[in-house]
């Protein structure tokens, strides 16, 4: 019996199997338990000798059980850790290299074009005063662009800039013409849906020359060339009459739908055209606000995310700001 029990302990492969062996030996009806019960029938030295032998056997089996239990517990833990092991090399393929955000890719492409066309880069503060964000841009107090639903106001009357146009005003205040500049940067408006977010990026451009040297034809040429650079030479470009407080005349610029090639689809609302930017000849009131005389110029502005959505076929603007790796990894 001793050899059989010790052999069974040695061959046990699980804690449950080992527990069954223990119960078989030391349970209420176990083999060792029954032997201790039989001691009651013995007397004298025989009982003492048999009791000594049984205690030694009990200790030997208990020791074997304890040793085997530790071995099986360690093995069980190792098996569990192996099963739950996280493969830290899982993302090695994508983590070996990084990539630029699609908005950054688009912004860099826009900047590259205008820098090559001899435009300089300008920047300005994100928090603006009323004069630079509104008044100097021919947006009086009653204009709907000042609506609280569109603009983030501070208690002191300052605002988070709603466009990068204030940079144009600051540049004209500090420099004399000729001016040929773009001002890329973040802007803020109270909007949030598929095509709007509270923070987005704009690139606005301004060209100012001596009066008579700038016309709408110059503006039309630079924007047509720019849009062919961004979307390909096979697109069509059209200018539609529009209204902006800081330009007169003003126009919105459309390109033929890059998805349906102008045939009409859901993206272009079956018109065959996609609006991409606004532009116009700088209004004389804007020049008056910065004390410019005998000048003419043009200005334009575009949303970087709008361009990124079209170039990369992203349907929800909010995807650019949610840090979803399934989307961002596509631009690696």
Phi and psi in degrees as a GROMACS rama.xvg file:
@    title "Ramachandran Plot"
@    xaxis  label "Phi"
@    yaxis  label "Psi"
@TYPE xy
-59.7083  -49.8545  UNK-2
-63.8384  -39.6043  UNK-3
-62.5755  -42.8936  UNK-4
-66.4545  -45.9437  UNK-5
-64.4499  -36.2126  UNK-6
-67.0381  -40.9305  UNK-7
-63.4105  -39.5781  UNK-8
-62.5549  -43.3973  UNK-9
-62.8515  -35.3902  UNK-10
-89.4716  -6.96486  UNK-11
-59.2117  138.579  UNK-12
-115.754  -1.10348  UNK-13
-149.66  160.625  UNK-14
-65.0734  -33.7237  UNK-15
-66.9094  -41.6149  UNK-16
-63.8859  -39.26  UNK-17
-66.5495  -37.1596  UNK-18
-66.6205  -36.5778  UNK-19
-63.434  -39.1612  UNK-20
-65.3778  -41.8254  UNK-21
-61.8053  -45.3999  UNK-22
-63.26  -40.5607  UNK-23
-62.2964  -28.1819  UNK-24
-91.9327  -43.6148  UNK-25
-118.404  5.36343  UNK-26
-67.3332  178.001  UNK-27
-57.6035  -32.3787  UNK-28
-113.308  22.6847  UNK-29
-71.1527  160.921  UNK-30
-60.9265  -47.4845  UNK-31
-68.3186  -38.5773  UNK-32
-61.1199  -43.4657  UNK-33
-64.388  -35.9573  UNK-34
-65.372  -37.2386  UNK-35
-69.1135  -31.6941  UNK-36
-65.0848  -38.742  UNK-37
-66.6222  -19.7403  UNK-38
-59.5042  -26.781  UNK-39
-63.397  -23.8944  UNK-40
-85.2382  -9.31793  UNK-41
-96.5049  160.777  UNK-42
-137.842  158.416  UNK-43
62.658  -143.168  UNK-44
-64.5257  -33.0409  UNK-45
-59.9221  -42.6003  UNK-46
-63.878  -41.3452  UNK-47
-64.7713  -44.5111  UNK-48
-63.5312  -44.9545  UNK-49
-66.3893  -38.1665  UNK-50
-63.8275  -40.238  UNK-51
-62.2529  -42.9119  UNK-52
-64.7957  -42.2245  UNK-53
-66.9394  -39.2822  UNK-54
-64.6293  -38.7499  UNK-55
-65.616  -41.7082  UNK-56
-64.0299  -43.3893  UNK-57
-59.4961  -46.4151  UNK-58
-62.6036  -39.7477  UNK-59
-64.5155  -44.3474  UNK-60
-68.5679  -41.9352  UNK-61
-61.6171  -41.4078  UNK-62
-62.9435  -43.2165  UNK-63
-63.9937  -40.3874  UNK-64
-63.5096  -44.1491  UNK-65
-64.2655  -43.3732  UNK-66
-63.3301  -45.6257  UNK-67
-66.6037  -35.2203  UNK-68
-62.4736  -41.9653  UNK-69
-64.0088  -39.8398  UNK-70
-63.9137  -46.2303  UNK-71
-67.9135  -37.0012  UNK-72
-63.5766  -41.9857  UNK-73
-64.3993  -40.5067  UNK-74
-66.5255  -40.0968  UNK-75
-64.8179  -40.4954  UNK-76
-64.3559  -42.2235  UNK-77
-62.1433  -41.4848  UNK-78
-65.2001  -39.3808  UNK-79
-66.675  -43.642  UNK-80
-63.4245  -37.803  UNK-81
-65.4641  -39.3208  UNK-82
-68.2424  -37.1054  UNK-83
-94.8829  6.33479  UNK-84
-59.9272  134.673  UNK-85
-96.0702  126.086  UNK-86
-79.3945  100.953  UNK-87
-70.6722  -8.67659  UNK-88
-92.7827  4.19351  UNK-89
-56.3887  -41.2153  UNK-90
-101.877  16.8703  UNK-91
-57.3571  -38.3528  UNK-92
-59.3645  -44.896  UNK-93
-85.5682  -19.0534  UNK-94
-89.1298  -4.87346  UNK-95
-74.6568  -15.6359  UNK-96
-147.224  151.472  UNK-97
-104.824  -176.986  UNK-98
-153.774  158.006  UNK-99
-80.9151  151.317  UNK-100
-66.6997  144.805  UNK-101
-56.7338  -33.3301  UNK-102
-67.0659  -40.1752  UNK-103
-66.0342  -39.2909  UNK-104
-59.4109  -46.4217  UNK-105
-66.7109  -42.872  UNK-106
-61.9718  -43.0375  UNK-107
-62.2696  -38.8406  UNK-108
-65.9065  -40.7075  UNK-109
-62.7603  -47.503  UNK-110
-62.1194  -42.9248  UNK-111
-56.3037  -40.7451  UNK-112
-63.7385  -51.5746  UNK-113
-72.0324  -32.8286  UNK-114
-63.2674  -40.092  UNK-115
-64.471  -24.7457  UNK-116
-93.9085  18.428  UNK-117
72.3077  27.5256  UNK-118
-88.9113  139.116  UNK-119
-92.5012  160.902  UNK-120
-98.8833  136.287  UNK-121
-132.369  153.359  UNK-122
-139.515  163.461  UNK-123
-153.053  178.31  UNK-124
-69.3356  150.423  UNK-125
-78.5081  -30.2747  UNK-126
-96.8376  121.349  UNK-127
-118.311  158.513  UNK-128
-90.7059  169.027  UNK-129
-61.7031  -37.5949  UNK-130
-63.0019  -50.5954  UNK-131
-74.0523  -32.3925  UNK-132
-83.8475  -27.1064  UNK-133
-128.964  -65.1159  UNK-134
-58.2793  -47.977  UNK-135
-66.7585  -16.658  UNK-136
-99.103  20.5844  UNK-137
63.4043  35.329  UNK-138
-113.484  92.3684  UNK-139
-69.905  176.177  UNK-140
-61.4518  -31.504  UNK-141
-86.033  -2.57867  UNK-142
-69.5168  138.457  UNK-143
-63.1447  -17.4645  UNK-144
-64.5989  -16.4377  UNK-145
-87.4766  0.0176725  UNK-146
-53.7949  136.874  UNK-147
-58.4841  -23.4561  UNK-148
-72.2763  -17.4941  UNK-149
-102.54  -27.3934  UNK-150
-119.279  141.055  UNK-151
-89.7842  112.925  UNK-152
-101.663  145.506  UNK-153
-97.9196  164.54  UNK-154
-62.9453  -28.1227  UNK-155
-86.8119  8.13353  UNK-156
92.6821  -10.7075  UNK-157
-76.5333  164.992  UNK-158
-135.793  157.111  UNK-159
-74.9093  125.051  UNK-160
-54.7542  136.474  UNK-161
-92.7248  -7.90791  UNK-162
-160.175  172.13  UNK-163
-93.0571  5.30403  UNK-164
-57.4375  -32.2888  UNK-165
-56.3822  -27.4822  UNK-166
-65.272  -34.1644  UNK-167
-64.2492  -42.9794  UNK-168
-62.3213  -47.1247  UNK-169
-62.7267  -37.3985  UNK-170
-65.64  -43.1348  UNK-171
-68.0679  -30.5265  UNK-172
-66.623  -33.5391  UNK-173
-96.4762  -19.8098  UNK-174
-128.231  155.19  UNK-175
-95.106  159.855  UNK-176
-75.2008  159.629  UNK-177
-75.7626  148.282  UNK-178
-126.636  136.131  UNK-179
-143.552  98.997  UNK-180
-144.726  158.466  UNK-181
-128.957  151.664  UNK-182
-131.158  92.1866  UNK-183
-82.24  149.39  UNK-184
166.706  175.98  UNK-185
-82.3296  144.028  UNK-186
-135.155  167.202  UNK-187
-137.851  132.918  UNK-188
-147.17  154.88  UNK-189
-84.0243  79.1189  UNK-190
-151.365  143.802  UNK-191
-159.941  104.423  UNK-192
-159.483  -160.58  UNK-193
-59.5902  -32.3682  UNK-194
-118.823  9.86707  UNK-195
-139.949  143.7  UNK-196
-135.344  156.635  UNK-197
-61.6827  -28.0929  UNK-198
-126.199  131.429  UNK-199
-149.017  -174.64  UNK-200
-122.661  141.103  UNK-201
-125.586  156.4  UNK-202
-127.579  119.429  UNK-203
-117.317  145.588  UNK-204
-122.497  152.071  UNK-205
-144.239  132.818  UNK-206
-128.488  126.269  UNK-207
-128.974  129.493  UNK-208
-134.991  174.914  UNK-209
-59.4947  145.436  UNK-210
-53.6837  132.295  UNK-211
97.7859  -12.5224  UNK-212
-93.6548  -10.0175  UNK-213
-123.275  133.558  UNK-214
-136.728  173.85  UNK-215
-63.7752  -26.6824  UNK-216
-62.1526  -39.2753  UNK-217
-62.6641  -43.5035  UNK-218
-62.6841  -45.8077  UNK-219
-60.5284  -43.3774  UNK-220
-62.6266  -48.2941  UNK-221
-65.9882  -37.5429  UNK-222
-74.9301  -37.7811  UNK-223
-62.6997  -44.0751  UNK-224
-64.4065  -40.9439  UNK-225
-62.721  -44.7909  UNK-226
-68.9753  -33.4657  UNK-227
-67.4393  -35.257  UNK-228
-64.6848  -40.06  UNK-229
-78.2258  -39.5133  UNK-230
-117.001  -2.56065  UNK-231
107.586  152.257  UNK-232
-73.8789  -9.6794  UNK-233
-90.3372  -1.24387  UNK-234
-81.3645  155.591  UNK-235
-101.167  149.316  UNK-236
-125.055  136.978  UNK-237
-135.76  151.516  UNK-238
-112.906  127.558  UNK-239
-113.433  134.665  UNK-240
-58.79  136.205  UNK-241
-148.464  -168.382  UNK-242
-138.076  128.297  UNK-243
-133.723  140.018  UNK-244
-60.4867  -29.1805  UNK-245
-98.7987  1.95833  UNK-246
-135.261  148.113  UNK-247
-161.255  112.773  UNK-248
-74.0801  162.028  UNK-249
-123.511  156.538  UNK-250
-149.34  149.395  UNK-251
-103.403  144.128  UNK-252
-112.112  130.468  UNK-253
-116.487  153.285  UNK-254
-119.951  153.28  UNK-255
-62.3313  140.315  UNK-256
-55.681  124.233  UNK-257
-77.808  -9.42677  UNK-258
-92.035  -41.8125  UNK-259
-109.601  3.68804  UNK-260
59.9884  32.5981  UNK-261
87.1725  3.07403  UNK-262
-83.0253  -19.2378  UNK-263
105.965  123.343  UNK-264
-152.919  -178.124  UNK-265
-63.2461  -39.0133  UNK-266
-61.7069  -42.4437  UNK-267
-95.9562  13.8743  UNK-268
56.2864  33.1726  UNK-269
62.5524  24.4905  UNK-270
-96.4279  -21.6803  UNK-271
85.8143  0.279911  UNK-272
-129.706  149.347  UNK-273
-126.328  126.184  UNK-274
-74.975  133.71  UNK-275
-126.187  -25.937  UNK-276
-163.743  170.97  UNK-277
-123.359  155.29  UNK-278
-160.915  178.192  UNK-279
164.659  175.852  UNK-280
-85.1338  131.125  UNK-281
-58.395  129.077  UNK-282
-66.0912  143.174  UNK-283
-63.5807  -25.6616  UNK-284
-66.6878  -30.4119  UNK-285
-67.4633  -43.5722  UNK-286
-64.6702  -36.1537  UNK-287
-64.893  -35.3868  UNK-288
-64.685  -26.4556  UNK-289
-108.837  11.2196  UNK-290
63.0578  39.0043  UNK-291
-93.4903  135.897  UNK-292
-129.126  150.857  UNK-293
54.4135  46.7775  UNK-294
-130.63  163.187  UNK-295
-143.186  157.871  UNK-296
-171.517  170.661  UNK-297
-129.641  159.486  UNK-298
-141.254  155.389  UNK-299
-150.969  160.044  UNK-300
-153.302  147.042  UNK-301
-145.887  153.153  UNK-302
-91.4518  124.88  UNK-303
-65.7802  -42.1196  UNK-304
-61.7045  -35.2488  UNK-305
-60.8924  -44.7804  UNK-306
-65.265  -42.0193  UNK-307
-63.3846  -39.4417  UNK-308
-61.3027  -41.6778  UNK-309
-72.2839  -44.2105  UNK-310
-66.5492  -39.8573  UNK-311
-103.005  6.05848  UNK-312
55.5806  48.2513  UNK-313
-98.4923  125.601  UNK-314
-87.5181  -21.6825  UNK-315
-123.199  115.335  UNK-316
-56.9376  -32.9282  UNK-317
-65.2266  -19.5632  UNK-318
-60.3701  -27.0421  UNK-319
-69.7767  -18.3119  UNK-320
-116.774  4.70307  UNK-321
-97.2551  -2.16127  UNK-322
55.4413  35.56  UNK-323
-80.0878  112.506  UNK-324
-61.4716  -28.5785  UNK-325
-62.4557  -29.9095  UNK-326
-86.798  -47.4951  UNK-327
-66.7763  -32.0787  UNK-328
-66.527  -18.0755  UNK-329
-68.1195  -16.4369  UNK-330
-103.22  12.4531  UNK-331
